[in-house]
Amino acid sequence: MQLSVIIAGNGSDTPIKRCLDSLLAQADGDVQVIVAFGGHPALAEELASHAARIESISYPTPAALHVLRAAALRQATGDVVAILDPYSILANGWVD
């Protein structure tokens, strides 16, 4: 069973980087990671370069979270989809 994880947000990059670090520390290559970010196009590119398995969706201006999440859901291929807020820090074993 494949897991797709969606992280959507606007604005500051600090919380989303911590969220990604906590996810990537325990996620293997079978986990699809999609970041949808509005209002900071360069950040989505930077986050995608953070790890090869991160897919990015970028909006040039801030967008409502439901719009960002919907775009990411259309791209998700996993049997199970988890939607995280950018300030989420995952406990050890969360992916398992």
C-alpha positions, 0 to 999 in steps of 0.5 A: 500500500502506497502512502501519499502525504500532502503538505500545503501552506502559504508564507513562511518557509520555517515551519514547512521545512521542519515538517518535511524534515520530520517526515523525510527522517522516517519515510522511505522511497515508497512515500509520495510527498507533495508540497503545495505552496502559495505566495512564494514560488521560489520556495516550492522549487527549493523544497522540491530540491530538498529531496528527489521524492518531493513533488511541488505545486506552486502558486505565485500568490497566496491561495486558500488551503482548500485550493492548494490541497485540492491541487495536490489531491489531483496529483496524489497516487497513493492508496492512502492520502494524509494531509498535514499542516506545514507546522506539523512535526511527526512523532517517530513511527508515524509513517509506519 
